[in-house]
C-alpha cells in the first residue's frame, strides 16, 4: 500500500506536527510505503499569514496527478494538494479551523477559511477528527466524521527532570493569541510564591514579554531544540497550564498527564475531553484570570489533590490515548473498501 501523508509541519512542538510525525514513523515500521509532504521538504514563504497558503500552493505542484492508494491530509492547508493527488482521500481535522482563523487573522481571511472549510470536507472520502468537539461541530454542518483521537507514546517521557524553582508552573506551546498567554500572565501577577516558566516562540512573544515586564517570577525560555528538554521542564513542574481560547485535542495535555504533572486547562475544544474537572485536572473558564489564578494556587497548596489528579490522568492516557490503539483505527480506515 502506497500512502501519502500531507501536513503543514512534521517537526516542532505543535500537536499536528507531532501527530503526523509519529503516524508516518509507525506506518513505516509496519512495512507500508509512506511518503510525507510538509513544509520541511516543500518550499514556503516564511512570513506570518503566508506560510500555510504558500504550503498549499507548492504542495499542490508536488501532489498533482501523483497516484497513491491512500492520500491522508491533516488540517485545512493540506486540503488542495489532497484533492489534486490520486487515491482514496482521508482528511483529518485537528480543531475547528474557522474558529482558529477568526482569533488570529482578519475578517477577509476568516471568510476565505470558511469557504475552504466547506469545500475541503466535500473533497474527502473519509473525514476523521482528533476531538469529539470538532467532530460534533462538523457533523452539525452535515458531514459524517469519525472520531480518532490524538495519542502519545509513553516511552517519550524522560527519566530526568528540570526543576529550577521550588514551585514551578509551566506552559509549553506557541506564543500566539489563541493560546491565551496574556490571561495566564495576568493571573500570575497575583501569585507571589511560585515561578511561571514559558516555553516556546510565536508572533506575540514581544507583546507578552512587555506584559510580564517587572515580574521577576515570570520567565521566557524561548524555543527549545528538543522535545525531550521540553518534557524535562514539564516533568519537573508542579503544574502545567493551558489557558487557550480555542483548541483541538492538545497533545501537550497528554504529555503533561504522561509526565504525571497536574493540569489546569480552559473549558474549550478537546480540553474538556481530556480534563475531567477535579478528577484528571482542573478546568477554568477562558478569559478569566482570577479563576485561573485560583486553580493554580489550589493545586500548589494541596499535595493530596495533586497526587489524585496525576494518578487518574495517567490511567486515562494509558487506556484511551496510546498509539497502538490509534494506529489500528487509521489502518482499518485505509483498508475499508
C-alpha positions in Angstrom: 0.0 0.0 0.0 1.3 3.4 -1.0 0.4 6.2 1.4 0.9 10.0 1.1 0.7 12.0 4.3 0.3 15.7 3.8 0.8 18.1 6.8 1.9 21.7 7.1 4.6 20.6 9.5 6.1 17.4 10.9 8.6 18.9 13.3 8.5 21.2 16.3 6.3 21.2 19.4 2.9 21.7 17.6 0.3 19.0 18.1 -0.4 18.4 14.4 3.3 18.1 13.6 3.8 15.5 16.4 0.8 13.5 15.4 1.7 13.2 11.7 5.4 12.5 12.5 4.5 9.6 14.7 1.9 8.3 12.3 4.5 8.4 9.5 7.1 6.6 11.5 4.7 3.9 12.8 3.3 3.2 9.4 6.9 2.8 8.0 7.6 0.4 10.9 4.6 -1.6 9.9 6.1 -2.0 6.4 3.9 0.4 4.5 5.4 2.5 1.7 4.9 6.1 3.0 5.8 9.5 1.6 5.3 12.7 3.5 4.7 16.2 2.1 5.3 19.1 4.5 6.9 22.5 4.8 10.1 20.7 5.8 10.5 19.3 2.3 8.4 21.8 0.3 9.3 25.5 -0.3 7.2 28.0 1.7 7.1 31.8 2.2 8.2 32.0 5.8 6.2 35.1 6.7 3.2 35.2 9.1 0.0 34.8 7.1 1.7 33.3 4.1 3.2 30.1 5.5 0.1 27.9 5.1 -1.2 29.5 1.8 2.3 29.1 0.2 2.5 25.5 1.5 -0.9 24.8 -0.1 0.4 26.1 -3.4 3.8 24.4 -3.5 2.5 21.1 -2.1 -0.2 21.1 -4.8 2.5 21.2 -7.5 4.2 18.2 -5.9 1.0 16.2 -5.5 -0.9 16.9 -8.7 -1.7 13.7 -10.7 0.5 11.6 -8.4 -1.0 8.2 -7.7 -1.3 6.6 -4.3 -3.5 4.1 -2.6 -4.2 6.5 0.3 -3.8 10.3 0.5 -4.1 11.3 4.2 -4.2 15.1 4.7 -4.0 16.8 8.1 -5.6 20.3 8.6 -7.0 22.6 6.0 -3.8 23.9 4.4 -3.4 20.3 3.1 -6.8 20.1 1.5 -5.9 21.4 -2.0 -2.9 19.1 -2.5 -5.0 16.2 -1.2 -7.7 16.9 -3.8 -5.1 17.0 -6.6 -3.4 13.7 -5.8 -4.9 10.4 -6.9 -6.1 7.9 -4.3 -8.5 7.3 -1.5 -8.7 10.6 0.4 -8.6 10.8 4.2 -8.9 14.2 5.8 -8.1 14.6 9.5 -9.4 17.6 11.4 -7.2 18.8 14.3 -9.6 21.5 15.5 -12.3 23.9 14.3 -10.3 25.7 11.6 -12.5 28.8 11.1 -12.7 29.4 14.8 -8.8 29.4 15.0 -8.6 31.7 12.0 -11.2 34.1 13.5 -9.0 34.6 16.5 -5.7 35.1 14.6 -6.5 36.7 11.3 -8.5 39.4 9.5 -12.2 39.1 8.6 -11.4 38.6 4.9 -9.1 35.7 5.8 -11.8 34.3 8.1 -14.3 34.4 5.2 -11.9 32.6 2.9 -11.2 30.0 5.5 -14.9 29.3 5.9 -15.1 28.7 2.1 -12.1 26.4 2.1 -13.6 24.5 5.1 -16.8 23.6 3.3 -15.1 22.7 0.0 -12.3 20.7 1.6 -14.7 18.5 3.5 -16.5 17.6 0.3 -13.3 16.6 -1.4 -12.6 13.9 1.2 -13.8 10.3 1.0 -13.5 9.9 4.8 -13.3 12.6 7.4 -11.7 12.0 10.9 -11.3 14.3 13.9 -8.9 14.1 16.8 -11.5 15.6 19.1 -15.2 14.8 19.8 -15.9 18.6 20.0 -14.6 19.2 16.5 -16.4 16.1 15.2 -19.7 17.4 16.6 -19.1 20.9 15.1 -18.7 19.5 11.6 -21.4 16.9 11.9 -23.8 19.7 12.7 -22.8 21.2 9.3 -24.0 18.0 7.7 -20.7 16.0 7.4 -20.1 12.4 8.6 -17.0 12.5 10.8 -15.2 9.6 12.5 -13.5 10.3 15.8 -9.9 9.1 16.1 -8.2 10.8 19.0 -4.7 12.2 19.3 -2.3 9.8 21.0 1.0 9.7 22.9 3.9 7.3 23.1 4.6 6.8 26.8 8.2 6.0 26.3 8.9 9.6 25.3 8.7 10.6 29.0 12.3 11.3 30.1 13.7 9.7 33.3 15.3 13.1 34.3 13.5 16.4 35.1 14.5 20.0 35.2 13.2 21.9 38.2 14.6 25.4 38.5 12.3 26.7 41.2 10.7 25.1 44.3 7.2 25.9 43.0 7.3 25.7 39.2 4.4 26.3 36.8 5.0 25.6 33.1 3.4 26.4 29.8 4.7 24.9 26.6 3.5 25.8 23.1 3.0 28.6 20.6 3.1 32.2 21.8 0.0 33.3 19.9 -3.3 35.0 20.7 -5.4 31.8 20.6 -3.3 30.3 23.4 -4.3 32.9 26.0 -0.9 33.6 27.4 -1.9 37.2 28.2 -4.6 35.8 30.5 -2.1 33.5 32.2 0.4 36.4 32.7 -2.3 38.5 34.2 -3.3 35.6 36.5 0.3 35.0 37.6 0.8 38.6 38.7 -1.1 37.7 41.9 0.9 34.6 42.6 3.9 35.5 44.8 5.5 32.3 45.9 5.7 30.4 42.5 7.5 30.9 39.2 6.0 30.6 35.7 8.2 29.1 33.0 7.0 29.8 29.4 8.5 27.6 26.7 8.0 28.4 23.0 8.0 31.1 20.5 5.4 32.8 18.3 4.0 36.1 17.0 3.0 37.5 20.4 6.4 36.9 22.1 7.4 40.6 22.4 3.9 41.7 23.5 3.8 39.0 26.2 7.3 40.0 27.5 6.1 43.6 27.8 3.1 42.4 29.8 5.4 40.4 32.1 7.9 43.2 32.5 8.8 43.9 36.1 7.6 40.5 37.4 10.7 38.5 38.4 8.8 35.2 38.8 7.8 35.0 35.0 10.4 33.6 32.8 10.6 33.1 29.0 12.9 30.2 27.9 12.2 30.6 24.2 12.2 27.7 21.7 14.0 24.6 23.0 15.7 22.4 20.4 14.5 19.0 21.5 11.1 17.8 22.7 12.9 15.8 25.4 14.1 19.1 27.0 10.6 20.5 27.0 9.3 17.3 28.7 12.1 17.5 31.3 10.9 21.0 32.3 7.3 19.8 32.3 8.2 16.7 34.4 10.0 19.0 36.9 7.0 21.3 37.3 4.3 21.4 39.9 1.5 22.5 37.5 1.1 22.6 33.7 -1.3 25.3 32.4 -3.0 25.6 29.0 -5.1 28.8 29.1 -6.3 28.6 25.4 -9.2 30.4 23.8 -9.6 27.6 21.3 -8.1 24.0 21.0 -8.3 20.8 19.1 -7.2 17.8 21.3 -3.9 19.1 22.7 -1.0 16.7 22.6 0.7 18.8 25.2 -2.0 18.0 27.8 -1.4 14.3 27.1 2.3 14.9 27.6 1.7 16.6 30.9 -0.5 13.7 32.0 2.1 11.2 30.9 4.7 13.1 32.9 2.4 12.9 35.9 2.1 16.7 36.2 -1.3 18.2 37.3 -3.1 20.1 34.5 -5.1 23.3 34.6 -6.9 24.0 31.3 -9.7 26.1 29.9 -13.1 24.7 29.0 -12.6 24.9 25.2 -12.4 22.3 22.4 -10.9 19.0 23.2 -9.6 20.2 26.6 -12.8 19.0 28.2 -12.4 15.5 26.7 -9.0 15.1 28.4 -9.6 17.0 31.6 -12.4 16.0 33.9 -12.7 18.7 36.5 -11.3 17.7 39.9 -10.7 14.2 38.5 -7.9 14.3 35.9 -7.2 18.1 36.3 -8.8 21.4 36.9 -11.0 23.2 34.4 -11.5 27.0 34.3 -13.3 29.4 32.0 -11.3 31.1 29.2 -10.6 34.8 29.6 -10.9 34.6 33.5 -7.5 35.4 35.1 -8.9 35.3 38.7 -10.4 31.8 38.1 -7.1 30.6 36.5 -5.1 32.0 39.4 -7.3 30.3 42.0 -7.0 26.9 40.2 -3.1 27.1 40.0 -2.9 28.1 43.7 -5.3 25.3 44.7 -3.0 22.6 43.2 0.1 24.3 44.5 -1.4 24.2 48.0 -2.9 20.8 48.1 -0.5 17.8 47.6 -3.2 15.3 48.1 -5.3 16.7 45.3 -2.3 16.9 43.0 -1.5 13.2 43.6 -5.1 12.2 42.9 -5.2 14.2 39.6 -2.0 12.8 38.2 -2.9 9.2 39.1 -6.3 9.5 37.4 -4.8 11.3 34.4 -2.1 8.8 33.8 -4.5 5.9 33.9 -6.7 7.7 31.3 -3.8 8.3 28.9 -2.7 4.6 29.1 -6.3 3.3 28.5 -7.6 5.7 25.8 -4.8 7.7 24.1 -2.0 5.4 23.2 -0.7 5.0 19.7 -1.2 1.2 19.4 -5.0 1.8 19.5 -5.0 4.9 17.3 -2.7 3.4 14.6 -5.0 0.4 14.2 -8.0 2.7 13.8 -6.3 4.5 10.9 -5.2 1.3 9.3 -8.8 0.0 9.4 -9.9 3.1 7.6 -7.2 2.7 5.0 -8.3 -0.9 4.4 -12.0 -0.2 4.2 -13.3 -0.7 0.6 
